[in-house]
Amino acid sequence: MIDRDGQPLIGEFPSLPKQERAYQKREALLESGRKLFSEKGYEQTTAKDIAAHANVATGTFYRYFCDKRQLLMALIKDQLDRFMPPNPNPNWMNHDPEIGLASMLKKHDQRLEKLGLHHVLHEILPHDPELAQAYADVRKKLHSSIYEGLLQAQKLGYTWDDLDLTEVAWSILILTEELPQRRTEQSEPNYHAIAKIICRLVFPPVILKQLKGNS
């Protein structure tokens, strides 16, 4: 993970394991960090907690990681894009766009649930300018990609004539970013309802009917 000056946000590790036993201890610390960050949050988790959960001494934690932030960065690595919503590219115009987009949203939400660090990432972002900038850069790239997809749809005459595509792209991004907030222990978000909102934002009813009819 690289910041704007080309330096790794993750920083230099105190040491890297050279033997299998050391490697296993480091992996146990990473897995403990993932679990505790997901369950307790970033602020409520300490290096001591992570070490105890991994059944190693606190000193062993600092043998491999400078602090808990570095461990979190090691978990995230170069995968910030995996925390971002899917890009509804022009392929969604080749079939029922509501069904296609709902399927993409469901897969994305399930991926975030499996990663287990989405809420932790957003907890630390306001307090970590370097990580926030890296995240913002990834977010801008996704916005540009969504915008290009909308532009292609507009050129085909599929969108509303008066759309400000830049703002629509941001609206889609914000809607999909909020998806994890809709999940509860009892139920998943209503993916189809969210997909329907996005599709009605982009396509006039006659076009949407036409696209559904072509599926």
C-alpha positions in Angstrom: 0.0 0.0 0.0 1.6 3.2 -1.2 1.0 6.8 -0.2 1.2 9.8 -2.6 4.9 10.2 -2.1 5.6 6.6 -3.1 6.3 5.5 0.5 4.6 2.4 1.9 1.8 3.2 4.3 2.5 -0.1 6.0 6.0 1.0 7.1 9.0 -1.2 7.6 8.3 -4.3 9.8 10.6 -4.8 12.8 11.5 -8.2 11.4 10.1 -10.9 9.1 9.9 -14.6 10.0 12.6 -16.8 8.5 11.6 -20.1 10.2 8.3 -21.9 10.1 7.6 -21.5 13.8 8.1 -17.7 13.6 5.9 -17.6 10.5 3.1 -19.4 12.3 3.3 -17.0 15.3 3.1 -14.0 12.9 0.1 -15.5 11.1 -1.6 -16.2 14.5 -1.1 -12.5 15.4 -2.6 -11.4 12.1 -5.6 -13.7 12.5 -6.1 -12.6 16.1 -6.0 -9.0 15.0 -8.5 -9.6 12.2 -10.9 -11.3 14.7 -10.6 -8.8 17.5 -10.7 -5.7 15.2 -13.9 -7.1 13.7 -15.5 -7.9 17.0 -14.3 -5.1 19.3 -13.3 -2.3 16.9 -10.0 -0.7 16.4 -9.8 1.6 19.4 -11.0 -1.0 21.8 -8.3 -3.5 20.7 -4.8 -3.3 22.0 -1.5 -5.0 21.0 -1.7 -6.9 24.4 -5.2 -8.2 23.5 -4.0 -9.4 20.1 -1.0 -11.1 21.6 -3.0 -12.8 24.4 -5.6 -14.0 21.9 -2.8 -15.5 19.8 -1.3 -17.2 22.9 2.0 -15.4 22.6 3.8 -12.8 24.7 3.2 -9.1 24.1 6.9 -8.8 23.3 6.4 -11.3 20.5 3.8 -8.9 19.0 6.4 -6.1 18.8 8.9 -8.5 17.3 6.8 -8.5 14.1 4.7 -5.3 14.2 5.5 -1.8 15.3 2.0 -1.2 16.6 -1.6 -2.3 16.0 -1.9 0.1 13.0 0.9 -1.7 11.2 -0.9 -5.0 11.8 -4.1 -3.6 10.4 -2.2 -2.3 7.4 -0.7 -5.8 6.9 -4.2 -7.2 6.9 -5.5 -4.7 4.3 -2.3 -4.7 2.2 -3.0 -3.5 -1.3 -6.7 -4.5 -1.2 -8.4 -1.2 -0.6 -10.3 -1.7 -3.8 -11.9 -4.9 -2.3 -13.7 -2.7 0.2 -15.2 -0.5 -2.5 -18.6 -1.2 -4.2 -18.8 -3.0 -7.5 -18.7 -0.9 -10.7 -22.0 -1.2 -12.6 -20.3 -1.2 -16.1 -22.1 -1.2 -19.4 -22.5 -5.0 -19.3 -25.5 -4.5 -17.0 -27.3 -3.0 -20.0 -27.2 -6.4 -21.8 -29.8 -7.9 -19.4 -32.3 -6.8 -16.8 -30.3 -4.1 -15.1 -32.1 -4.4 -11.8 -31.5 -8.1 -11.5 -27.9 -7.7 -12.6 -27.1 -4.9 -10.3 -28.9 -6.5 -7.3 -26.7 -9.6 -7.9 -23.5 -7.5 -7.9 -24.5 -5.7 -4.7 -25.3 -9.0 -2.9 -21.9 -10.4 -3.9 -20.1 -7.2 -2.7 -21.9 -7.2 0.6 -21.1 -10.9 1.2 -17.5 -10.2 0.4 -17.3 -7.4 2.9 -18.9 -9.6 5.5 -16.3 -12.2 4.9 -13.4 -9.7 5.0 -14.7 -8.5 8.4 -12.7 -5.3 8.4 -15.0 -2.9 6.6 -16.2 -1.1 9.8 -12.7 -1.1 11.2 -11.4 0.6 8.1 -14.0 3.4 8.4 -13.3 3.7 12.1 -9.6 4.5 11.5 -9.9 6.6 8.3 -10.9 9.9 10.1 -7.8 9.6 12.3 -5.2 8.4 9.7 -4.6 11.1 7.0 -2.3 8.9 4.9 -4.7 6.0 4.8 -7.6 8.4 4.2 -5.8 9.8 1.2 -5.0 6.3 -0.2 -8.7 5.4 0.2 -9.9 8.7 -1.4 -7.6 7.9 -4.4 -9.2 4.5 -4.8 -12.6 6.0 -4.4 -12.0 8.6 -7.1 -10.9 5.9 -9.5 -14.1 4.0 -8.9 -16.1 7.2 -9.5 -14.3 7.7 -12.8 -15.1 4.1 -13.8 -18.8 4.5 -12.9 -18.9 7.8 -14.8 -17.4 6.2 -17.9 -20.0 3.5 -17.8 -22.8 6.1 -17.5 -21.3 8.1 -20.4 -21.4 5.1 -22.7 -25.0 4.5 -21.7 -25.8 8.2 -22.4 -24.2 8.0 -25.8 -26.5 5.0 -26.6 -29.5 7.2 -25.6 -30.3 5.1 -22.6 -30.1 7.7 -19.8 -32.2 10.7 -18.9 -31.2 13.6 -21.2 -30.6 16.1 -18.4 -28.4 14.0 -16.1 -25.3 15.4 -14.6 -23.3 12.2 -15.0 -20.6 13.3 -12.5 -23.2 13.8 -9.7 -25.1 10.6 -10.7 -21.8 8.7 -10.4 -21.2 10.0 -6.9 -24.8 9.3 -6.0 -24.5 5.7 -7.1 -21.2 5.4 -5.2 -22.6 6.8 -2.0 -25.7 4.6 -2.2 -23.7 1.4 -2.6 -21.1 2.5 0.1 -23.9 2.6 2.6 -24.9 -1.0 1.9 -23.1 -2.5 4.9 -25.1 -0.2 7.2 -28.3 -1.8 6.1 -27.2 -5.3 7.3 -28.4 -6.6 10.7 -28.0 -9.9 12.5 -31.5 -10.8 11.4 -31.5 -9.7 7.8 -29.5 -8.7 4.7 -30.1 -5.4 2.9 -32.8 -5.3 0.3 -30.4 -5.5 -2.7 -33.2 -5.4 -5.3 -34.8 -2.3 -3.8 -31.4 -0.5 -3.9 -30.8 -1.7 -7.4 -34.2 -0.4 -8.4 -33.5 3.0 -7.0 -30.2 3.2 -8.9 -31.8 2.1 -12.2 -34.7 4.6 -11.9 -32.1 7.3 -11.3 -30.3 6.4 -14.5 -32.9 5.1 -17.0 -36.2 6.6 -18.1 -39.1 4.1 -17.7 -39.4 3.3 -21.4 -35.7 2.5 -21.6 -35.8 0.4 -18.5 -38.8 -1.5 -19.8 -36.9 -2.1 -23.1 -33.8 -3.3 -21.3 -35.8 -5.7 -19.2 -37.6 -7.0 -22.4 -34.2 -7.7 -24.0 -33.1 -9.9 -21.1 
